[in-house]
């Protein structure tokens, strides 16, 4: 057992690595929950500073963690949001290691420990539904668990960020495998640059709609316009060149069901039946996605564009294999 608190007195020291950002909130939750549980507040020190001779909790890749794991041959190949919880014996004492390559993996590891080993529950995003077991002695049994989430990312939209983090939901701001979705077409055609080209935007009820300002807008592009397609290809290419670590660019439509009704878009979409009392625009939208992707794959075969299949693009397109 790794004894963190004994009879209300702190026994372990938390040692935090210096190679990851955004750890204050995570470590703060760990310390706060143990204090709520036992009344004892564990001391926290940065890696490389003086340390006591008692049990240690190593947060991420501290020098001691790397030394002990290497000696035990416990280094693991972790995915972006994966983590390892392990106890390692050193000089007669068990130490606890929370290992990850990234801050989101570390976050998941800390909250796994709090939830599964220590029994803390965050039922909903309100302190009244926070459950912290009361105990004077807090100890972690021997553990050797590596978690590699089966899903590349897990995202809930619109929830309290603290609740999401504590329940190990990926927050979407980090570079997870294949992550890169969200309403985004408005970023391709800011009206400050392209507003004079009304033909780049949707035709609805016989009138072209041009956004009145840059930023989020429900106004979609015209998805069959050749210039719009070329601007998309150039924009995504530039983004991939400037961000080699990012796997995916979002081509998800703006948050609106009003797709273009120009003759070329209607030619594609008129053949689709309504679904759930909604007009379907899957043919024109996935024509756009497919045309852009076919061009990009020549230069970026290991990169992705993301698309939404929902609302008026919920059904699969009929004209693409």
N, C-alpha and C positions, 0 to 999 in steps of 0.2 A: 504494500500500500504506500502511496505518496500522501503523507499527512500534510494538508495545507493549514488547517487550524486544529488545535488540540485544546479542548475544554475552554473555548472562548479566547484562546491566545494564538496569535499568528506564529506558524512554524516554518512556512516556506517563503521564499523570495521569488518574485517574478522578474525574469531577465528578458528584456526586449531587444530584438535586433535593430540595427540602424539602417537596413537596406530596403525597407518598405515604407511607403507613405501611408497616411490615413489610418494609423493604428491607435491613436489616442482614444477614439470612441470605442473601439473594440476592446482594448485593454481596460478602459474605464468601466465598461459593462461587466467584464469578468470580475474586477475588483469590487465593484458596487454590489453585485449579486452575492458574492461570498460574504461581504460585510452584512448585507441584509439577512443572510442565512444564519450567520454565527455571531455577529457583533464584532468580528475581528477584521481589520483592514491589512491586507498583505502589502509589504513594501515592494515598490517597483523600482528597478534600476536599469540603466541603459547598458547594453553589452560593452564589456571592457572596463567597467568600473568595479570597485571593490564588492565582493560577494561574501555572504556568510557561509558557514560550513554545513548548514542544514539542507533540507530538500529544496530543489529549484524547479521552477516552471519556466521552460524556455519557449519564448514566443518567436517563432519562425527561425531563420537561419543564424542563430547566435554562434559565436565561435565554439562555445561548449557543446551546443547541439550538433554542429557539424563534426566535431571531434568524436563525440560519443556515438553518433550514428554511423560514422565511417568505421569506427572500431568494431561496431556490432554488425557491419555490413547491412545497414537498415535504410540506406539512401534509396528513394523510390522515384520512379518516373511519373510525376503527377501532372494531370491536365490543368488547364488554367484555373478552374474552380474546384480542383481536388485538394485533398489535405490528408495528413497522416497524424494520428494520435498514438503516441507510444510512450512506454515507460522504459527507462534504461538504468541499469545498476552501475553505479560508479562509487568506488571507495566505500562500499557497504551501504550506500544510500540509493534509493530509487528516485529518479528525477523524471519529470513529465515533459514531453516534447510535443509541441504543436507546430507541425511543419507544413509549409505551403510555398509555392513559387510566386504567388501573387497575393495582393491584399484581399481579394474576394475569396480565394481559397482559405486564407488565414481566418477570415471572418466566419466562413462556414465551419471551420474546425473549432473555433472558440465557442460558437453557439451550439454545436453538436455536443461538446463537453458539458456546457451548462444544462442542456436539455436532457441528454441521455444518461450522463453520469451523475449529475447533481439534481435533476428533477425540476428544473425551472421551466415554467410554461408561460407563454405570452398568448393568451386566448384570443384577444382582440386588441386593437390599438387604443387601450385605455389602462391606466395603472390599476383600476379596480379589478381588471381581469388578468393581472400579473400574479402568478402563483410561485412563491419562493418557499420551499420547505425550510423549517426551522431546525437547526441542529448545532450543538455546541462544538462538535468535532466534525470536520470536513475532511474526508480522505478519498483518494482516487485509487481504485483497485488496479492491479497490473493490467495493461491494455496494449494492444498492438493492432490498430485498425486503420486501414487505408481506404479512403472513399474516393471513387472516381465516378461522379454523377453520370447516370445513363443518358440524360439529356444534356446537350451542349449548353443550353441556358434555360432558366425557368424564370419567367417574368409575369408579374401581375401588374395591371395598369391602374393607376389612380389610388393606390393604397398608401397608408402612412409609411414613410421610409424607414422609421425605426422598427416598426412591426415586421416589415419585409426583411430587413437585415437580420433581426433576431430569429426569424423563422427560416433562415437560409434560402431566401428567394434572391436570385441574382437581380441586381438593380439596373442592369442594362447599360451602365455608363462605362463599363470596362470592356476590353476586347476579348469577348468570349468566342469560342469556335462558331462560325457561321452567324454570329449575331450581327445585326445591322438592319433592323426593320424599324418602321415608324413612318408616319405621313411625311413625305419628303419631296414630292415633285415640285412643290413651290420653290425649293431652293435652286432648281435648275433654270427657272425663267423669271428672275426678279424683274418686276416692271421698270425699275430704275434703269435697267439695261435694255430690256426688250419690249417695253410698253408700247413703242411705236409700231410694233408688229402685232396687230390685233389678231391676225390669222394664226398666231401661235397658241391662242387660248380657245376655250370652248365656245362653240356656237350653241346657244340654248334659246329656244323659242324665237328663232330668226335673228338673234342679236349676239354679236361677239361680246364676251365678258372679259374685261381686263382688270386685274387687281389694281386697287388704288394706292397700294404701298407694298414694299417688300415684306417678307416674313410669312407667317402662317396664313393661309387663305383657303377657302373651300373651292376656289376656282381652279379647275383642272386644266392642264395643257390639252391641245388637240393632239391626240396620240398617233395620228396617221400623217401628220405634217412632216415632210422629209427634213426640213430645217430643225424641227424639234428633236427628231431622232438623232440628227448629226450633233446638235448641241449636247444632247444627253451623252452620246458616245465620247465626245471630247471632254465633257465635265467629269465623267466617271474615270476616264483614262488619266486625267490630270490628278484626280484624287488618289488613285492607286499609286501613281508615281511619287506623289508627295507623302504618302502614308504606307510604306511597304509592309508595316506590321499589321495592317487592317485587312481582314479577309473578305469583307462584304460591304457593298454599297446599297443603300435602300432606294429602290424605285417603287416604293409603296405609294399609292395615290393619295392625294389630299383628302381631307376628312369631309367628303361630300359624295352624294349619289348622282350629281349632275355631270354626266359625261357628255362629250361633244356630240352634236347632232348634224355635223357637216355631212356632205354627201359621201365622202370616203369612209368616215366612221360609221354612218348609217348602213352603208353597203355591207359592212362586216357584222354589225350588231342586229340588224333587222331580222336575220334568220334565227336568232335565239328566242326561245320561248320565255315568257315571264316565269319567275320562280318566287314563291312566297309573296305574291302580289308586287313583285319588283321587276322592273326592266333589267335585263342582264346586259352588261357591257364587256363580258369576258373576251369576246372575239377581238375587239379593238384594243383592249388593254394588253392582252397577252400577245397580240401581234406586235405591239410596241416592245414588250419585254423580250420577246423572242428575237426580234430584229436587232435590238441593241446587244443582246447577249451573244448572238452569232458573230457579231463584229468584234466584241471585246475578247472572246475566247482565243482569238489568234494571238493576241499580245499578253493576255492574262489567263492562261489556262488553269491556274490554281486559285483563281479568285472567283467571287460570286456576286450576283445581284439578287436582291430579295424582292418578293412581290406579295401582295395580299390577295387571298381568295376569300373575300367576304363582302357582304352588302350587295352591291350590284356586279361584283366579279366573283360571286360565290360558286357558280357552276364552272366546270372546266370549259375551256374554249372548244368549239366544234371544228375549227379549221386548222388546228396544229396537232400533229401527231404526238 
